[in-house]
């Protein structure tokens, strides 16, 4: 009984140590820093004019 228990525990320990799957030293992954938010808000309507549904299709507005 004790021999069976010892054998079972040693096989369990061996399987748990071999089966971890990670080789080499453990390390923490490098996390890139968060991007810095812009100091000024994005300009609205300077590069591209705001789109209005009536301004994009003038033929439908005439009907």
Biotite code that builds the C-alpha atoms (Angstrom):
import biotite.structure as struc

atoms = struc.array([
    struc.Atom([0.000, 0.000, 0.000], chain_id="A", res_id=1, res_name="UNK", atom_name="CA", element="C"),
    struc.Atom([2.725, 2.482, 0.946], chain_id="A", res_id=2, res_name="UNK", atom_name="CA", element="C"),
    struc.Atom([4.822, 1.442, -2.083], chain_id="A", res_id=3, res_name="UNK", atom_name="CA", element="C"),
    struc.Atom([1.856, 2.055, -4.409], chain_id="A", res_id=4, res_name="UNK", atom_name="CA", element="C"),
    struc.Atom([1.197, 5.439, -2.833], chain_id="A", res_id=5, res_name="UNK", atom_name="CA", element="C"),
    struc.Atom([4.877, 6.438, -3.072], chain_id="A", res_id=6, res_name="UNK", atom_name="CA", element="C"),
    struc.Atom([5.081, 5.284, -6.676], chain_id="A", res_id=7, res_name="UNK", atom_name="CA", element="C"),
    struc.Atom([1.884, 7.171, -7.602], chain_id="A", res_id=8, res_name="UNK", atom_name="CA", element="C"),
    struc.Atom([3.047, 10.387, -5.934], chain_id="A", res_id=9, res_name="UNK", atom_name="CA", element="C"),
    struc.Atom([6.489, 10.236, -7.565], chain_id="A", res_id=10, res_name="UNK", atom_name="CA", element="C"),
    struc.Atom([4.985, 9.628, -11.019], chain_id="A", res_id=11, res_name="UNK", atom_name="CA", element="C"),
    struc.Atom([2.525, 12.502, -10.463], chain_id="A", res_id=12, res_name="UNK", atom_name="CA", element="C"),
    struc.Atom([5.368, 14.806, -9.435], chain_id="A", res_id=13, res_name="UNK", atom_name="CA", element="C"),
    struc.Atom([7.439, 13.794, -12.446], chain_id="A", res_id=14, res_name="UNK", atom_name="CA", element="C"),
    struc.Atom([4.555, 14.376, -14.869], chain_id="A", res_id=15, res_name="UNK", atom_name="CA", element="C"),
    struc.Atom([3.736, 17.766, -13.350], chain_id="A", res_id=16, res_name="UNK", atom_name="CA", element="C"),
    struc.Atom([7.354, 18.927, -13.592], chain_id="A", res_id=17, res_name="UNK", atom_name="CA", element="C"),
    struc.Atom([7.886, 17.662, -17.140], chain_id="A", res_id=18, res_name="UNK", atom_name="CA", element="C"),
    struc.Atom([4.513, 18.734, -18.489], chain_id="A", res_id=19, res_name="UNK", atom_name="CA", element="C"),
    struc.Atom([4.725, 22.452, -17.720], chain_id="A", res_id=20, res_name="UNK", atom_name="CA", element="C"),
    struc.Atom([5.859, 23.185, -21.301], chain_id="A", res_id=21, res_name="UNK", atom_name="CA", element="C"),
    struc.Atom([7.952, 26.285, -20.568], chain_id="A", res_id=22, res_name="UNK", atom_name="CA", element="C"),
    struc.Atom([11.671, 25.989, -21.108], chain_id="A", res_id=23, res_name="UNK", atom_name="CA", element="C"),
    struc.Atom([14.258, 28.449, -19.954], chain_id="A", res_id=24, res_name="UNK", atom_name="CA", element="C"),
    struc.Atom([13.943, 31.178, -17.366], chain_id="A", res_id=25, res_name="UNK", atom_name="CA", element="C"),
    struc.Atom([10.596, 32.794, -16.715], chain_id="A", res_id=26, res_name="UNK", atom_name="CA", element="C"),
    struc.Atom([10.270, 36.502, -17.519], chain_id="A", res_id=27, res_name="UNK", atom_name="CA", element="C"),
    struc.Atom([7.638, 39.202, -17.565], chain_id="A", res_id=28, res_name="UNK", atom_name="CA", element="C"),
    struc.Atom([6.641, 40.359, -21.061], chain_id="A", res_id=29, res_name="UNK", atom_name="CA", element="C"),
    struc.Atom([7.564, 43.901, -22.067], chain_id="A", res_id=30, res_name="UNK", atom_name="CA", element="C"),
    struc.Atom([4.420, 45.996, -22.203], chain_id="A", res_id=31, res_name="UNK", atom_name="CA", element="C"),
    struc.Atom([4.679, 49.023, -24.504], chain_id="A", res_id=32, res_name="UNK", atom_name="CA", element="C"),
    struc.Atom([3.855, 52.318, -22.771], chain_id="A", res_id=33, res_name="UNK", atom_name="CA", element="C"),
    struc.Atom([0.477, 53.897, -23.400], chain_id="A", res_id=34, res_name="UNK", atom_name="CA", element="C"),
    struc.Atom([0.483, 56.637, -26.061], chain_id="A", res_id=35, res_name="UNK", atom_name="CA", element="C"),
    struc.Atom([0.468, 60.204, -24.807], chain_id="A", res_id=36, res_name="UNK", atom_name="CA", element="C"),
    struc.Atom([-2.846, 61.990, -25.447], chain_id="A", res_id=37, res_name="UNK", atom_name="CA", element="C"),
    struc.Atom([-2.591, 65.111, -27.628], chain_id="A", res_id=38, res_name="UNK", atom_name="CA", element="C"),
    struc.Atom([-2.287, 68.402, -25.779], chain_id="A", res_id=39, res_name="UNK", atom_name="CA", element="C"),
    struc.Atom([-4.677, 70.229, -28.143], chain_id="A", res_id=40, res_name="UNK", atom_name="CA", element="C"),
    struc.Atom([-7.992, 68.947, -29.499], chain_id="A", res_id=41, res_name="UNK", atom_name="CA", element="C"),
    struc.Atom([-8.194, 67.928, -33.126], chain_id="A", res_id=42, res_name="UNK", atom_name="CA", element="C"),
    struc.Atom([-9.235, 70.827, -35.381], chain_id="A", res_id=43, res_name="UNK", atom_name="CA", element="C"),
    struc.Atom([-12.713, 70.379, -36.811], chain_id="A", res_id=44, res_name="UNK", atom_name="CA", element="C"),
    struc.Atom([-13.422, 71.322, -40.400], chain_id="A", res_id=45, res_name="UNK", atom_name="CA", element="C"),
    struc.Atom([-10.012, 72.748, -41.326], chain_id="A", res_id=46, res_name="UNK", atom_name="CA", element="C"),
    struc.Atom([-8.621, 69.866, -43.362], chain_id="A", res_id=47, res_name="UNK", atom_name="CA", element="C"),
    struc.Atom([-11.943, 68.393, -44.424], chain_id="A", res_id=48, res_name="UNK", atom_name="CA", element="C"),
    struc.Atom([-15.191, 70.268, -44.370], chain_id="A", res_id=49, res_name="UNK", atom_name="CA", element="C"),
    struc.Atom([-18.010, 68.750, -42.313], chain_id="A", res_id=50, res_name="UNK", atom_name="CA", element="C"),
    struc.Atom([-20.285, 66.561, -44.369], chain_id="A", res_id=51, res_name="UNK", atom_name="CA", element="C"),
    struc.Atom([-23.959, 67.437, -44.572], chain_id="A", res_id=52, res_name="UNK", atom_name="CA", element="C"),
    struc.Atom([-26.343, 64.953, -46.213], chain_id="A", res_id=53, res_name="UNK", atom_name="CA", element="C"),
    struc.Atom([-28.002, 67.762, -48.215], chain_id="A", res_id=54, res_name="UNK", atom_name="CA", element="C"),
    struc.Atom([-24.690, 69.200, -49.394], chain_id="A", res_id=55, res_name="UNK", atom_name="CA", element="C"),
    struc.Atom([-23.327, 65.919, -50.738], chain_id="A", res_id=56, res_name="UNK", atom_name="CA", element="C"),
    struc.Atom([-26.215, 65.176, -53.106], chain_id="A", res_id=57, res_name="UNK", atom_name="CA", element="C"),
    struc.Atom([-27.771, 68.420, -54.412], chain_id="A", res_id=58, res_name="UNK", atom_name="CA", element="C"),
    struc.Atom([-29.959, 66.625, -57.008], chain_id="A", res_id=59, res_name="UNK", atom_name="CA", element="C"),
    struc.Atom([-32.009, 64.891, -54.291], chain_id="A", res_id=60, res_name="UNK", atom_name="CA", element="C"),
    struc.Atom([-32.499, 68.206, -52.473], chain_id="A", res_id=61, res_name="UNK", atom_name="CA", element="C"),
    struc.Atom([-34.185, 69.774, -55.561], chain_id="A", res_id=62, res_name="UNK", atom_name="CA", element="C"),
    struc.Atom([-36.922, 67.141, -55.708], chain_id="A", res_id=63, res_name="UNK", atom_name="CA", element="C"),
])
